[in-house]
Amino acid sequence: MRKSVKTLRLGIDAVLVLACLILVVPNILHSCPFLIGASDSYIVLGRSMEPALRLGDLAFIIRVEPSDVKVGDVVAVKTDSVVYMHRVVEKRVADEGVLFKLKGDANEDLDPGYVKASDIMGKVCFSIPTGYFYTPYGYILTVATPLMLLATNQAIKIYKFYSRGK
């Protein structure tokens, strides 16, 4: 009996550590993107770039020169107070500088107009799929399950405490 309780506790502890890592690491990286060499990070709030970037994903941006942006790159664009990410489908040099034509992967039409190089914040270097946190299954996986395991862990401790007294 003691060996199975010890094994169960070890398994619970391992799952709790894993759950903490799954919840904490993306938050740390979102707060401090420089830790992985990125300049900024954003949570994707739309579905226009699916399947490349899904709703709720954490996208990391690196600053690049406009000349380094190529057709096919996903770039972050800031207009007024909104930041969005779309794929470059055309790049051209005009009198006013480098201009980019963009399109969301899930959109049928190209974005209207061209985007100036000064509006490009950088290009998406990679993303972490954190969108599952916002689904019912993600909630169960990342919040409810660890809470149940923590309760089980405490129940085992209480059981061991009372068994010693007998």
VEXKEVO-409309 format. One record per residue (C-alpha): residue number from 0; residue in one letter; x, y, z. Coordinates in steps of 0.001 Angstrom, whole numbers, plus 500000, padded with zeros to 6 digits. Layout:
REM residues N
(atom NUM,'A',(X,Y,Z))
...
END
This chain:
REM residues 166
(atom 0,'M',(500000,500000,500000))
(atom 1,'R',(502786,502443,500893))
(atom 2,'K',(504573,501951,497563))
(atom 3,'S',(501403,502639,495551))
(atom 4,'V',(500705,505802,497589))
(atom 5,'K',(504300,506949,497014))
(atom 6,'T',(504015,506272,493278))
(atom 7,'L',(500674,508085,493106))
(atom 8,'R',(502131,511079,494927))
(atom 9,'L',(505129,511194,492622))
(atom 10,'G',(502818,511097,489588))
(atom 11,'I',(500630,513854,491007))
(atom 12,'D',(503672,516009,491770))
(atom 13,'A',(504989,515524,488225))
(atom 14,'V',(501643,516518,486685))
(atom 15,'L',(501402,519569,488970))
(atom 16,'V',(504895,520717,487971))
(atom 17,'L',(504022,520218,484300))
(atom 18,'A',(500763,522160,484718))
(atom 19,'C',(502624,525008,486411))
(atom 20,'L',(505122,525122,483550))
(atom 21,'I',(502338,525125,480960))
(atom 22,'L',(500638,528033,482731))
(atom 23,'V',(503646,530048,483877))
(atom 24,'V',(506153,529851,481011))
(atom 25,'P',(503920,531514,478358))
(atom 26,'N',(503061,534298,480817))
(atom 27,'I',(506727,534936,481586))
(atom 28,'L',(507622,534941,477885))
(atom 29,'H',(504695,537257,477093))
(atom 30,'S',(505881,539675,479777))
(atom 31,'C',(509579,539372,478892))
(atom 32,'P',(509892,538488,475179))
(atom 33,'F',(513541,539580,475199))
(atom 34,'L',(514334,536345,477065))
(atom 35,'I',(513948,534479,473771))
(atom 36,'G',(515305,537193,471493))
(atom 37,'A',(511975,538740,470476))
(atom 38,'S',(511202,542431,470741))
(atom 39,'D',(507447,542161,471378))
(atom 40,'S',(504718,539592,471912))
(atom 41,'Y',(501011,539736,471224))
(atom 42,'I',(498021,537493,471791))
(atom 43,'V',(496184,536814,468523))
(atom 44,'L',(492642,538163,468841))
(atom 45,'G',(491289,537324,465392))
(atom 46,'R',(490968,534384,463048))
(atom 47,'S',(492276,536066,459893))
(atom 48,'M',(495626,534218,459992))
(atom 49,'E',(494354,530701,460678))
(atom 50,'P',(495833,528099,460497))
(atom 51,'A',(499250,529809,460827))
(atom 52,'L',(498160,531841,463868))
(atom 53,'R',(495092,530692,465759))
(atom 54,'L',(492832,532662,468053))
(atom 55,'G',(494541,533004,471444))
(atom 56,'D',(498050,532083,470254))
(atom 57,'L',(500998,534010,471627))
(atom 58,'A',(502967,535481,468698))
(atom 59,'F',(506513,536789,469060))
(atom 60,'I',(507782,539659,466916))
(atom 61,'I',(511336,540578,465977))
(atom 62,'R',(512156,544022,464642))
(atom 63,'V',(513553,543949,461133))
(atom 64,'E',(514473,546456,458489))
(atom 65,'P',(511808,546841,455778))
(atom 66,'S',(514358,545647,453225))
(atom 67,'D',(514610,542327,455128))
(atom 68,'V',(510873,541651,454916))
(atom 69,'K',(510108,539203,452103))
(atom 70,'V',(506943,538111,450366))
(atom 71,'G',(505497,535290,452472))
(atom 72,'D',(506599,536716,455832))
(atom 73,'V',(503965,537346,458490))
(atom 74,'V',(504354,540883,459800))
(atom 75,'A',(502891,542849,462688))
(atom 76,'V',(501371,546152,461632))
(atom 77,'K',(500371,549009,463912))
(atom 78,'T',(497600,551312,462757))
(atom 79,'D',(496365,553878,465259))
(atom 80,'S',(496081,551812,468445))
(atom 81,'V',(495521,548431,466783))
(atom 82,'V',(498186,545821,466081))
(atom 83,'Y',(497401,543031,463635))
(atom 84,'M',(499385,540332,461852))
(atom 85,'H',(499016,539461,458177))
(atom 86,'R',(501137,537865,455478))
(atom 87,'V',(503060,539943,452916))
(atom 88,'V',(501843,539099,449409))
(atom 89,'E',(503529,541935,447538))
(atom 90,'K',(506446,544253,448203))
(atom 91,'R',(507181,547269,446070))
(atom 92,'V',(509411,550309,446165))
(atom 93,'A',(507664,553609,445496))
(atom 94,'D',(508598,557268,445774))
(atom 95,'E',(507363,557321,449391))
(atom 96,'G',(509448,554249,450316))
(atom 97,'V',(508825,550529,450584))
(atom 98,'L',(505144,549533,450477))
(atom 99,'F',(503594,546193,451376))
(atom 100,'K',(500378,544530,450270))
(atom 101,'L',(499044,542204,452976))
(atom 102,'K',(496469,539448,453302))
(atom 103,'G',(495229,537291,456133))
(atom 104,'D',(495629,533586,455342))
(atom 105,'A',(491956,532932,456145))
(atom 106,'N',(490710,535985,454226))
(atom 107,'E',(489555,535711,450643))
(atom 108,'D',(490487,539276,449717))
(atom 109,'L',(493707,541246,450018))
(atom 110,'D',(493839,544029,452595))
(atom 111,'P',(492768,547360,451074))
(atom 112,'G',(495635,549677,450212))
(atom 113,'Y',(499327,549357,450858))
(atom 114,'V',(501063,549465,454238))
(atom 115,'K',(504042,551792,454648))
(atom 116,'A',(507295,550410,456006))
(atom 117,'S',(506985,552752,459003))
(atom 118,'D',(503770,550955,460065))
(atom 119,'I',(505485,547539,460183))
(atom 120,'M',(506551,546728,463744))
(atom 121,'G',(508417,543583,462790))
(atom 122,'K',(507944,540074,461593))
(atom 123,'V',(506499,537117,463451))
(atom 124,'C',(509354,534764,464319))
(atom 125,'F',(507233,532079,466008))
(atom 126,'S',(504162,531518,468120))
(atom 127,'I',(503106,529404,471073))
(atom 128,'P',(499696,527760,470714))
(atom 129,'T',(498036,529080,473866))
(atom 130,'G',(494565,529360,472348))
(atom 131,'Y',(493547,526080,473975))
(atom 132,'F',(493569,527871,477361))
(atom 133,'Y',(490348,529600,476264))
(atom 134,'T',(488408,526440,475380))
(atom 135,'P',(486376,524295,477805))
(atom 136,'Y',(488836,521405,477394))
(atom 137,'G',(491768,523763,477885))
(atom 138,'Y',(490223,525021,481101))
(atom 139,'I',(489776,521469,482340))
(atom 140,'L',(493316,520550,481324))
(atom 141,'T',(495103,523586,482706))
(atom 142,'V',(492981,524641,485688))
(atom 143,'A',(490499,522030,486907))
(atom 144,'T',(492761,518972,486601))
(atom 145,'P',(495681,520514,488526))
(atom 146,'L',(493240,521674,491231))
(atom 147,'M',(491833,518153,491542))
(atom 148,'L',(495359,516728,491688))
(atom 149,'L',(496322,519251,494352))
(atom 150,'A',(493264,518233,496389))
(atom 151,'T',(494219,514558,495948))
(atom 152,'N',(497764,515330,497037))
(atom 153,'Q',(496458,517028,500181))
(atom 154,'A',(494108,514097,500855))
(atom 155,'I',(497069,511712,500701))
(atom 156,'K',(498979,513887,503181))
(atom 157,'I',(495999,513921,505547))
(atom 158,'Y',(495595,510138,505192))
(atom 159,'K',(499291,509606,505996))
(atom 160,'F',(499095,511957,508984))
(atom 161,'Y',(496118,510098,510496))
(atom 162,'S',(497516,506623,509687))
(atom 163,'R',(500667,507373,511683))
(atom 164,'G',(498590,508173,514730))
(atom 165,'K',(496852,504781,514770))
END
